[in-house]
Amino acid sequence: MLSVPSTAELARKLPKVGVASVAPIVPVVDITGWDGAPAGTRQRIARAVDDACRSVGFLQITGHGIAAPIIERALSASDRFFASPLEDKLDLRPDRPEINRGYAPLGSEALAYSLGVERPPDQFEAFNIGASSLPPGVPDPSLPLFAPNLWPSQPGYREALWDYFQGAVQVSRTLLDIFAVALDLPAGWFGSFTDHSTLTMRSIRYERQPGSSEGLGMSEHTDYGIVTVLYADAIAGLQIIGPEGGWHDVVALPGALLVNLGDLLAQWTNDRWRSTIHRVQPPPPGTVRRSMAMFNDGNHDALIEVLPSCVDTDHPPRYPPVTAGDHLAAKLSGPRSATRADATDTTAGRLPAD
């Protein structure tokens, strides 16, 4: 029987089960009390976030405010869903690959295609949900970025995932407020670009397939939008490309969430901040690895132009203006059709040969 321990059990086991150590390359930032903190505290938090975004593009956050029971309920509900018969899960697969809702079966994507890299199909299955109401100016709910959610009949599943999703959305909004201070922008500056943001969450399950010698758990890619808030089990698998070009194992500290930046924010900041290449190796045999990734990708109609504060005579604008929705749609197309994504690449030679 496959082992799916609780997060508390994973935390206790972390030093002694052969899990990769927490990479010192990924800084830890405590964001406790950001909203009511004095100016000096907010500046210290913002500077720490700026340092992490400049050097790595990944950070761990504590003090995020999502209670452990909310995380556990979402994970337990996901465990039950993924354990259900395949035919039941396939009933929740969207009828078009560009629709980012419902069930994604094992091997249905290869995320490396978003970087123009050919890889075997990725070895994960996922369930995707998104914002439940249409933003202004989007009258057609069949549009791929705003399609209705596809919920299973499993009791409690919708409520459990939705509670965690809402918490992760709030964390992303706090991070955007911190980003504004870190980038010397007016308070709340990102609000007008994200007040009807494309919000998507993937509950993901990784399991090493018997006899399989091909395919990563998730092949190398960058995230597409502004910011990702990620819960991940304390099991080895996630790896990032560091500033020197090598792969680093990343396991979050107990209770911490991982945060990474997307291509859209890298373009916005003219590469002052990094959209980091990462991948997931299959977990050890007999072990399941779970994660929940919430993507805040900006308003579909927001025009993203390089920030004036990130441009000078030595750093002219590197990217043309783009709407967030067009960028996201282009990025999503490649991994699900096994074709090169027709979207701007921010990796600038950082993609490793292996």
GUKOL-976434 format. One record per residue: x, y, z of N, C-alpha, C in turn; residue in three letters. Coordinates in steps of 0.02 Angstrom, whole numbers, plus 50000, padded with zeros to 5 digits. Last residue first. Layout:
<nodes>
XYZXYZXYZAla;...
</nodes>
This chain:
<nodes>
510415096449022510125090049041509385090749055Asp;510755109748997510785104948942510445098348958Ala;509635121949072510215117449071510175112449014Pro;509235138449036508995131649031509585126849026Leu;509665151449030509745147949094509515140749092Arg;509455159048918510045154748920510145151048984Gly;508235165948958508845169348936509475165148944Ala;506945164249009507495160449038508185162749015Thr;505785169748964506195173949008506815170349034Thr;504935170048811505355166048856505785170648898Asp;503295173048758503955175748773504305171448824Thr;502515159748665502505164948716503215167148730Ala;501985147248605502095153548569502035159348618Asp;502725131948649502275137448668502475143848632Ala;502865118248541503215123848572502725129448587Arg;501795104548587502085109148538502415114948575Thr;500925096248659501605093948641501895097948583Ala;499785101348708499755099248637500425096548613Ser;500055105348833499475100948824499395098548752Arg;501165113948830501205107648868500635102848854Pro;500675125048742501205120348725501185113748763Gly;499645132948801499515128948741500035123548730Ser;499985141048907499615134948921499585130248861Leu;500585152148844500995147648885500645140948897Lys;499495158248783500045155748742500465150748781Ala;498725161848894498455157148845499005154148803Ala;499595171248955499425165048988499165159848940Leu;499635181648858500255178248879500085171448910His;498305185548853498625182848793499255178948811Asp;498145190148987497755184548961498055181448899Gly;499015201048998499115195149040498745189149012Ala;499655208448850499105207648898499195201048935Thr;501235216448836500815210648822500235210648871Val;502615226148771501995225548810501595219348789Pro;504225217748754503685222048729503075221348774Pro;505705218248854505095214748833504585219648807Tyr;506765225448901506915219348864506295216148832Arg;507195242548915506665237448916506835231448873Pro;508925244448971508345246448931507805240948934Pro;509995246849078509485241549075508875243949037His;510775257849075511115251349071510625245549064Asp;509835267949090510245267849029510605261249020Thr;508425258749159508895264349159509325263749097Asp;507025251449237507355253449174507835259149188Val;506205249449342506655243949324507015245149258Cys;505325259649354505835259149407506345253549393Ser;504435257349249504945262649241505495262149294Pro;504145240349207504075245649257504615250949246Leu;503545235149050504105235449096504045241549142Val;501805231349051502365234849021502925235349073Glu;500345223249022500955222749062501535225949023Ile;498685226549034499265227448990499895227849033Leu;497405215549077497915220149101498495220549052Ala;496435206449050496465212149006496995217249028Asp;496525196949150496625194749081496725200549033His;497475201249293496865202349253496995200549180Asn;498555188249360498385194949338497735195249299Gly;498825175749414499115177349348498905184149321Asp;499195166249542498885172749531499205175649469Asn;498995149449574499315154149529498895160549524Phe;499375137449691498885142549673499245148049634Met;499625120449710499915126549683499365131349662Ala;499955107849813499385112149793499685118849773Met;500545090849810500645098049814500005101549794Ser;501245075349864500675079549849500875086849852Arg;501875059349828502045066349844501475070749820Arg;501925042949890501555048049853501785054949875Val;502975028749877502805035049910502415039649863Thr;503505018049811503045016749865502815022949902Gly;505065025649771504575020249760504145019149822Pro;505135043749790505405037049801504875031649791Pro;504385053749656504555052249725504855045249732Pro;505155061049509504675056349540504875054849611Pro;505605078549520505795071649509505245067049537Gln;505095093049446504955088549502505155081549481Val;505855109349417505585102949395505435098749457Arg;506135126349362506095121149413505785114849382His;506785142449338506665135849308506645130649364Ile;506045157249399506545151949407506325145449374Thr;506105172949358505615167449350506035161049345Ser;506785185849458506875179849417506255175449416Arg;506885203549441506675197649478506645191749431Trp;507385210849335507655212249402507485206349448Arg;506745208349215507215203249240507595205449303Asp;505805218349210506375218749164506945214049186Asn;504665216849282505235219649317505865219849275Thr;503855210849186503645217149216504235220649248Trp;504515198749164504465203749111504315210549139Gln;504305192949290504995193949265504995199149209Ala;502925192249289503245196849336503975198049317Leu;502755182549191502455189149182502785194249228Leu;503375171049239503665174649182503395181749176Asp;503265171049421503115168849354503425173349301Gly;504045165749575503825170849528503705167849460Leu;503515156349718503965157749663503635162549613Asn;503515150349882503275155649837503765156249780Val;502985138049999503455140449949503115145649904Leu;502585139250172502365138550102502935141050057Leu;502935130350324503065135650275502735134050209Ala;502745119250405502305124950413502395130550363Gly;504425114350396503755112850422503345119250432Pro;505205120750245505195119750317504495118050340Leu;505195112250087504995117750130505055115850204Ala;506525107349992505985104750034505815110250084Val;507405106149846507045110849889506505107049926Val;508985103849766508385101049797508075106149844Asp;509585112149623509585111849695508935108649719His;510635112049479510005110149510510085109649586Trp;511595126649425511505119649444510825118449476Gly;511805140249398511615135849343511505128649361Gly;511985149549495512595147149462512435142049407Glu;510695151949544511035157249505511655154849468Pro;509845135949519510115141449558510475146449514Gly;508375128249475509025130549448509255136549489Ile;507615116549589507645122949554508345124149527Ile;506535102949622507215105449611507175111949572Gln;505565091849716505615098449687506345100549681Leu;505975079749785505705079749717505785086449683Gly;505685073249949506135075449897505795075049829Ala;504395079350049504675073450015505105076049958Ile;503385086850122504105086750137504425080350113Ala;502205092950001502415088150051503165088350061Asp;501875110049974502165103849948502355099450006Ala;500965124149922501065119249975501375113149942Tyr;501335139449847501375132149841501435128749908Leu;500885152349745500905150449816500835142849817Val;501595162249620501325155649638501415154549712Thr;501315176849522501585173749582501215167149596Val;501085179249378501395183949423501725180449482Ile;501315166249261500995172649276501395177049322Gly;501995153949241501815158249184501625165349203Tyr;503505145649295502795147249301502635153149256Asp;504585136049188504475141849232503725142649240Thr;505175119149189504745124549164504835130549210His;505505101849169505745108549183505295113849151Glu;504145090349212504755092449177504895099849188Ser;503715081049348503515086949310504145089749277Met;504285068449357503645069749388503325075849356Gly;504915064149193504975067049259504285067349292Leu;505205050349087504755055449112504925057649183Gly;505565033049094505525039349058505055044049094Glu;505465021249154506135024149155506145030849120Ser;504335011649246504425017449204505125020249211Ser;504065001349334504384999749271504515005649225Gly;502735010149408503125003949406503415002749336Pro;502955027649429502595022349394503025016049390Gln;502885037249573503325033849526502965027949495Arg;501725050149584501885043349605502335040249551Glu;500965065149634501525061949600501615054949628Tyr;499635075949615499855069749646500405066649602Arg;498985092049650499395087749609499625081549649Ile;497855104449622498025099349670498365093749631Ser;498015120549565498095113549546498265109449608Arg;497065135149539497425130849585497435123749559Met;497005151749477496945144649464497345140749517Thr;496405166849425496625163149484496495155749472Leu;496535181449346496475174349331496805170549388Thr;495845195349439496395191249415496175184249394Ser;495285207849460494875202249432495355197249400His;496325214949514495695215049550495175210349519Asp;497595216649463497425210049489496745209749524Thr;497895229349430498095224249381497865217249401Phe;497565236749539497185238049477497355233049422Ser;498525231949635497805230749641497425231549576Gly;499845235449634499645229749592498895228549591Phe;499915245949729499985247349657499735241649613Trp;499855246749866499285243949830499325244549755Gly;500895260849876500555255549912499945253249872Ala;501955263949732501455266049782501115260049814Pro;503565255449729502945257549697502465260049751Leu;504765249049758504705256349764504115259149725Asp;504745235549765504905238449699504835246149698Leu;504315232949893504985230749873505215233949808Ala;502995237549888503495241049930504205239349908Val;502475227949799502445235049783502955239049823Ala;502675215849868503045217249806503045224649789Phe;501725217049969502445217249986502865218849925Ile;500585215849891500695221949929501425222649949Asp;500795202849845500785208349797500875215049831Leu;500665195849966501315196049932501335201749881Leu;499295197549988499775200450035500465201050002Thr;498855189949880498715197149882499165200749932Arg;499275177249915499555180249855499425187849854Ser;498465175150028499195175450036499515178849975Val;497225174549965497365180050011498115180750023Gln;497395162549895497275168749858497445174749902Val;497505153550001498085154649959498005161049917Ala;496185154150051496745156150092497365157750051Gly;495485149249941495355156049964495925158550008Gln;496015136049937496085140549881496005147849902Phe;495525130750058496245131750049496375136649992Tyr;494145131050029494415134550088495155135750080Asp;494065122949916493905130049910494175133949969Trp;494365110249962494825113549916494695120949912Leu;493245108450049493935107850073494425111450027Ala;492125109949966492225114450022492945114350046Glu;492295099349874492255106249851492415111049908Arg;492265087949959492855089549918492855097049899Tyr;491125084450029491625088450063492205090650020Gly;490825069649935490615074149990491205077950020Pro;491045069249762491325067149827491135072049882Gln;490725073149637490175072449684490405070449754Ser;491885085749574491655078849585491085078649635Pro;491645100149472491735097349538491515090049540Trp;492325110949373492045104249365492155100449430Leu;492005128449350492345122949384491965116449373Asn;491835136349188491575134349254491995128749284Pro;493195146149118492695140849113492445138949183Ala;494115156049095493575157349143493015152149139Phe;495005153248996495275155349060494755156049114Leu;494155149548884494575144648919494815146848988Pro;492435154048885493115156048869493605152048912Leu;491195151148931491545145748897492255147648877Ser;490575162348981490915157949029491285152148996Pro;490615177748914490555170848892490935166148940Asp;490865190748953490175188248955490105180848942Pro;491905199649028491955192849003491265189749005Val;491785212049088491965211849018492065204948990Gly;492345207449251492015212249207492245211449135Pro;492495189449278492705196449287492315201049240Pro;491395177149347491705180249288491915187349303Leu;491785166549485491385171849455491765175049398Ser;492665157449538491995155149522491555160349490Ser;494355153649494493865158449519493165156549494Ala;494675135749484494825142849474494275147149503Gly;495555119949486494975124049499495175131349488Ile;496115103949435496175111149430495515114649446Asn;497085090349480496395092849476496425100449482Phe;498245078649406498065084849440497315086149435Ala;499645067649403498945068949387498735074849430Glu;501245065049324500825067549379500095067549355Phe;502425063749235502125058449276501775061349337Gln;502395070549069502525071149140502125065949180Asp;502985062848917502445065448960502625065449034Pro;504685067548869504135062748875503585065648920Pro;505045083548791505125078748845504565073448840Arg;505765097148710505385090948702505555086048758Glu;505585114048747505995108048757505555101848750Val;504945126248753505185123948689505625117848692Gly;504405129048872505065132048859505355129848792Leu;503285121648867503175128848877503835132648869Ser;503765108848864503595111848800503455119348807Tyr;503865105048996504475107648963504325110848896Ala;502675099149034502755106349044503375109249012Leu;501635089348964502365089448969502565096748973Ala;500155079849003500515086148992501265084748994Glu;499625067649030499255071848983499605078448968Ser;500135058849125500425058949059500075063349008Gly;498655056649215499355055049211499595055249138Leu;497395069249178497645062549191498405062049188Pro;496645081949256497185081049208497495074249222Ala;495005087849287495505082649296496005082549238Tyr;494595105449303494465098349306495085093949308Gly;495265118049193494815115849246494785108249246Arg;495695126249082496115124749140495685123149201Asn;495585122648917495185124248975495545121749037Ile;496345117648814496495124448836496085126648896Glu;495815105248782496435105548822496595112448847Pro;494085102448809494595105748769495235106548810Arg;493295096448902493225094148832493705097548785Asp;494075091149057493765096149013493765093848940Pro;493625077149155494135080049111493795085149065Arg;492765070349231492875077249250493435080349209Leu;492795057449191492165061049179492245068449194Asp;493995053149244493975055249174493335058849155Leu;493595049149371494005055149363493985057749292Lys;492885037649339492545043149372492935049649365Asp;493885029849283493325031849240492925037549272Glu;494745027549393494955031849339494375034249296Leu;494015028249558494125024749494494295029649438Pro;494975037649684494355035349653494485032149585Ser;496125043349731496045036149741495415033449709Ala;495925056749710496395053349666496365045749674Phe;494975059249816494805059949745495275056049700Phe;495715056649931495115052549916494925053149843Arg;496705066549920496885059449923496295055049904Asp;495915078049928496255076349866496465069049864Ser;495515077350061495005077050009495325075249942Ala;496775078750121496395072550131495855071850078Ser;497125091850081497535086150061497145079550067Leu;496115099250143496175099450070496585093450045Ala;496375096350277495725094450247495775094350171Arg;497675101850293497565094650301496905092450269Glu;497415115650275497855112050229497725104550233Ile;496595117650386496335119150318496755115550266Ile;497435114550495496865110250479496565111550410Pro;498415125350488498595118550470497985114050456Ala;497855140850418497895136150473498025129050449Ala;498735153250345498305147650328498395142250382Ile;499685163150380498995163650405498525158050385Gly;501045164850360500585166150304499855166050323His;502165162850437501705168150457501195169750403Gly;503405160250309503055158350369502605164150389Thr;503905156150146503595160950191503285157450251Ile;505315154550043504845151250088504555156550133Gln;505595158349869505675159549940505185155249978Leu;506345161049710505975156649755506085159049826Phe;507195169549649506525169049621506085164149658Gly;508565172349677508335165449667507665165049631Val;508895186049678509425181049676509175174149655Ser;507735193949678508295195649635508765189749625Arg;506955187949776506695188249707507245190049657Cys;507725189749890507575182949867507355183049794Ala;507755203849899508375200049894508245193149866Asp;506375206349914506735208949855507385205049845Asp;506145200650040505815197849981506175200149917Val;506925209150118507075201950116506765198650056Ala;506275221250096506965220450075507155213050070Arg;505025218450154505065219950082505775219150057Ala;505385216950289505085211350253505165212350177Ile;505855230050313506305224350321506035218250284Arg;504705237650289505295238550247505775232750253Gln;503895233050392503695231850323504285232750275Arg;504605238050502504535230850493504345229150421Thr;504455251850480505125248750481505095241250471Gly;503065253950489503415255050426504105251650425Ala;502245240750583502515247550574502945247950511Pro;500905229950525501595230950548501805238250539Ala;499695225250483499705230150537500395231950562Gly;500025216850376499515222050368499535227350422Asp;501005207550424501165212750375500665218450375Trp;500975197250518500735203850537500885209350487Gly;502295187750453501805188550506501625195850517Thr;503175183650360502745189250341502205190450394Ile;504795178550356504215178550400503795184650383Asp;505645169550236505425176250255504785175650297Val;507045160650187506435160350226506275167450249Val;507795156950025507735160650088507055159650121Pro;508605144249956507915146849958507805150350024Val;509865139249977509785144049922509095147249923Ile;509835129450067509955136150093509885141450040Pro;508565117650051509105121050016509225127950045Ala;508355105250167508095111650144508655115650113Val;508945089450102508925094750152508635101150123Ser;507955076350037508455081550026508385086950079Ala;507645062350141507385068050104507945073150095Val;507975051650220508315052450157508055057950113Gly;507335052150340507065047650290507395048550222Val;507685061150442507935054350445507655049650393Lys;507135074150447507855073350453508105066250443Pro;505685071550424506115074850375506865073750386Leu;504795066450513505235061750479505765065150437Lys;504045077250557504435073450606504955069050572Arg;503455081050436503915085650469504345081950519Ala;502635070050411503175071550366503695076150398Leu;501725071350516502165065450514502765066750468Glu;501105083250475501455082950540501945077050541Ala;500525079450355501065084350354501455084350419Thr;500305061450352500085068250363500675072950361Ser;500805050050219500795052450287500505059550292Pro;500455038450122500285045550116500235048350187Val;501115024650041501135028450102500975035750088Ser;500255011249961500645017349958500575021350022Leu;500434994050000500005000050000500445006250000Met;
</nodes>
